[in-house]
Amino acid sequence: MKRTITTLAIAFTSILAIAQDQFKGQYFCKDLAATLTINLSEKNISLKDLDFDETYGYLKGNFNGTWVILKVKKADDSKALVRMVSDMGNDAQDVEFTINKEGKLEMRLVGEQNIKAVDERKYVKFPKVAVFTR
């Protein structure tokens, strides 16, 4: 019985690590001129210019500040739910990452939108779904 539980725990951990490896690397969204750097399997991405030593990643681009991934809430083979916070710490946003059929990463904002984009020196709502490629 003890061996079965240990085997199941190892298998579950392996599946979670494989799922999170899908969400690792640097992605770019042409429409937003945004870069997403992530590694959801390990909290090892640092932001030297900010006070974040180790994070799961960050989003930089043509919008209000840098958004940092501080928490991975759920992850499976094609979806991950994370919590992002602005570099100022005053806004937080749940975000769902999905790998689509074409192998592109889709970033979907969950709930109310806090991320604001800048368009011709005006704030506009960040799109509900943004598509990133490697």
C-alpha positions as CSV (number, residue, x, y, z in Angstrom):
1,M,0.0,0.0,0.0
2,K,2.8,2.4,1.0
3,R,4.6,1.6,-2.3
4,T,1.5,2.3,-4.3
5,I,1.0,5.7,-2.7
6,T,4.7,6.6,-3.3
7,T,4.4,5.5,-6.9
8,L,1.3,7.6,-7.5
9,A,2.9,10.6,-5.9
10,I,6.0,10.4,-8.1
11,A,3.8,9.9,-11.2
12,F,1.6,12.9,-10.3
13,T,4.7,15.1,-9.7
14,S,6.2,13.9,-13.1
15,I,3.0,14.7,-14.9
16,L,2.8,18.2,-13.3
17,A,6.5,18.9,-14.3
18,I,5.9,17.8,-17.9
19,A,2.8,20.0,-18.1
20,Q,4.6,23.0,-16.8
21,D,7.5,22.5,-19.2
22,Q,5.0,23.3,-22.0
23,F,5.0,26.8,-20.4
24,K,8.7,27.5,-20.5
25,G,10.6,30.0,-22.7
26,Q,10.3,33.4,-24.2
27,Y,7.2,34.3,-26.3
28,F,6.4,37.4,-28.3
29,C,3.0,39.0,-29.2
30,K,3.3,41.1,-32.4
31,D,0.0,42.9,-31.9
32,L,0.9,44.2,-28.4
33,A,4.7,44.4,-29.0
34,A,4.9,42.4,-25.8
35,T,7.4,39.8,-24.5
36,L,6.5,37.0,-22.1
37,T,9.3,35.2,-20.3
38,I,8.1,32.2,-18.3
39,N,9.2,29.0,-16.5
40,L,6.2,27.6,-14.6
41,S,8.0,24.5,-13.4
42,E,10.6,26.5,-11.4
43,K,10.6,29.9,-9.7
44,N,14.0,31.0,-11.1
45,I,13.5,34.1,-13.3
46,S,14.9,37.2,-11.7
47,L,14.2,40.8,-12.4
48,K,17.2,42.8,-11.5
49,D,15.7,46.2,-12.2
50,L,12.8,45.4,-9.9
51,D,12.7,44.1,-6.3
52,F,11.7,40.6,-7.4
53,D,14.5,38.0,-6.8
54,E,12.9,34.9,-8.2
55,T,9.6,34.7,-10.1
56,Y,7.9,32.3,-12.5
57,G,8.2,35.0,-15.2
58,Y,7.1,38.4,-16.4
59,L,5.3,40.2,-19.1
60,K,6.7,43.4,-20.6
61,G,5.4,45.5,-23.5
62,N,3.4,48.5,-24.6
63,F,1.2,48.7,-21.5
64,N,1.3,49.9,-18.0
65,G,4.5,48.6,-16.4
66,T,5.8,45.1,-16.0
67,W,3.6,42.2,-14.9
68,V,5.2,39.5,-12.8
69,I,4.0,35.9,-12.3
70,L,4.2,35.3,-8.6
71,K,2.0,32.2,-8.2
72,V,1.0,29.1,-10.3
73,K,-2.5,28.1,-9.2
74,K,-3.1,25.2,-11.5
75,A,-1.3,23.5,-14.4
76,D,-2.0,20.6,-16.7
77,D,-0.8,19.5,-20.1
78,S,-2.3,22.4,-22.0
79,K,-3.5,25.0,-19.5
80,A,-2.1,26.9,-16.6
81,L,-3.7,29.4,-14.2
82,V,-1.4,31.9,-12.7
83,R,-1.6,35.1,-10.6
84,M,0.2,38.1,-11.9
85,V,0.9,41.4,-10.2
86,S,2.0,44.8,-11.6
87,D,5.5,46.0,-10.8
88,M,4.0,48.6,-8.6
89,G,2.1,46.0,-6.6
90,N,-1.2,47.9,-6.8
91,D,-2.9,45.6,-9.4
92,A,-3.3,41.8,-9.6
93,Q,-4.8,39.7,-12.3
94,D,-5.5,36.0,-12.8
95,V,-4.3,34.8,-16.2
96,E,-4.9,31.5,-18.0
97,F,-2.2,30.3,-20.4
98,T,-3.3,27.7,-23.0
99,I,-1.2,26.0,-25.7
100,N,-3.5,26.0,-28.8
101,K,-3.5,23.4,-31.7
102,E,-0.9,25.4,-33.6
103,G,1.5,25.4,-30.7
104,K,1.1,29.1,-29.9
105,L,0.5,30.3,-26.4
106,E,-2.8,32.1,-25.7
107,M,-3.0,34.4,-22.7
108,R,-6.5,34.9,-21.4
109,L,-7.4,37.4,-18.7
110,V,-9.7,35.8,-16.0
111,G,-12.2,38.0,-14.2
112,E,-12.0,41.8,-14.2
113,Q,-9.3,43.3,-16.3
114,N,-6.6,45.3,-14.6
115,I,-3.9,45.3,-17.3
116,K,-4.1,48.5,-19.4
117,A,-2.4,48.9,-22.7
118,V,-1.1,52.2,-24.1
119,D,-2.4,53.2,-27.5
120,E,-1.4,56.7,-28.9
121,R,-0.7,58.0,-25.4
122,K,-4.1,56.8,-24.0
123,Y,-5.0,53.8,-21.8
124,V,-7.1,51.2,-23.4
125,K,-8.2,47.8,-22.1
126,F,-5.8,45.0,-22.6
127,P,-7.4,42.4,-25.0
128,K,-9.2,39.5,-23.2
129,V,-7.1,37.1,-25.3
130,A,-3.5,37.7,-26.6
131,V,-1.6,35.1,-28.8
132,F,2.1,34.7,-28.3
133,T,4.6,32.8,-30.5
134,R,8.2,31.6,-29.7
